[in-house]
Amino acid sequence: MNPLMRAAQYNTSTNKVEVNEIPIPKPGDNDILIQNVCASLCHSDLMLFWGHTAEKPPMDKVTIGHENTGIVAAIGSKVAGFQVGDKVGCLGCSYACYDCEGCGVHNLFCKEGTGKLHGFTTDGHFAEYSLSDARNAMVLPHDIDMVSTAPLFCAGITAYHAVKQCNLEPGQWLAVIGCGGLGHLAIQYAKAMGIKVLGIDISDAQLESAKELGADVTYNSLNDGNYTDKLTILTEGGAHAAAVFSASNAAYTTAPGVLRINGLLMVVGIPKEKLSINALDILLGKYRIQGVSSGTPQRMREPIEFSHQHGIKPHLTTFCNLDDIHTMIELMESGKTAGRLGILFPSSS
């Protein structure tokens, strides 16, 4: 019998998370076994509770979480490029073929149909040990901050590509709508790329943080009824792109109003309700729409190394007991926390 570990697991029957003792998993042929240093909570993890995902757990209980860093504790027989003791992080979707046309977009679209989302259709990382397909992981720079890097494996990679794929020139304007968990990272990436930033949020505290991170101008969209007029004048026509990191439908409803003609609306935040668009606006080119996610392993290394080189880190509140997962979920659901929330696993330090 395998030795036991503690894991935070979503129970499909109760629609709640519970902390259980379960066996430490053994790596398959292509797996690495990770002794976790830090696992962080993502807003999309809450989709389990909403029933707002097509990726349903196939088991009664699934270990949650898809953002982590850790140390390689064991490797499968077919794994190359990793050694026991390596510092690693991984993306959220394992067990795809990583080679087909679908995998070039997202590993959930693998033609083999084998891609599994950590924390949804396969076990995630809120556990002392977890598995990842080695093809979905990377060795980290030896001097990297392991704790602050954990959220980058979803939030950071997503925010980086959201900014980069807007294809803005230095000096052009990006509206960051929702300056919290992902938005505060997007501000840092944009400024490192020479892009001007409009920070838009309904929280004065998050807007103050946005200013500290380099946002050129900030607006409270709840309290300032004229903010779109002001930013249109400031930017001489509106933002060249607006990236919506908020999970609010209202944020998407108002986002086109901050754009200049033919500006780009970048979809990142996942609201509970479906979005509604005016087809005529898209047809006429009033604005364009694009989406971005953490993507594929091929797009993983660049943002991690960029973050390391530019000193870009998330605002991260850490907890040292796995039982604190309940507090973390409550904080995230309440919207009363800025930045990310993570569990530290001291035994792996």
C-alpha angles and dihedrals in degrees: 000000000000118000114259132249136182120256136176106232135186111230110213092202098053097029088227139109120247133180112237140174110241135163118279103252123244117230119250122221094283098032136105119206109223125204097209123233096178136001120189133201121242125200089236089063086072090065086083089069094044095049083231099139135076088216101088121182108256091205133061092249130022128186107242131225139071103195117080151131127203150136124282107249099174139356135215124248094257098044118120130180096033133090133190107270096033118137108237147172130187144200125250103258123066137176100038121130090249090208111073129091092261092052088055087068103031130335091236086071093058110146089226090060091224101117112120128192116229109240093019114049098006132026117285136204110276088107138086089254131019140172131238132178101253090226087063095052139070138206110246128225108273094239098047123125100249096197099051091042095061096081091048091073090077111001096039098043091046094047092046094052092042089059097039095047091056083075094215125169121232108277095028120118128256120186110212105202108196110024098199131088099354099009095065089056092047090055091055093047093047093051091048087055093050095252122144114238133214108194113207124183142130093236119084089200092056091045090053088052089049090056091050089053092053108271106160095214133004133202133192100220092194098054102030111067092182100048094113091054091048095050092045090057093043094050095038094240109003139288118320088222138005121205113199111210094162120102090216121114087212090061090058093045092057099035097087088059092067094053129095118228110300091008120154125253108205113203114213111131116077113220124198094243128055118264123249123211136183104243091201090060090055094043092053093044096244085144139346130230130217135161135212138190137175085282128186136342089254088065095044106083099052097062093041092053092042089053091049093048094047098039093242112166136167125244097253129185110197134203126196102208125066089219086069088075088093092057090047093053092048091050093050094046091050093053089225097122131079122211124000136324123220144178119225120213102206096189090069096051 
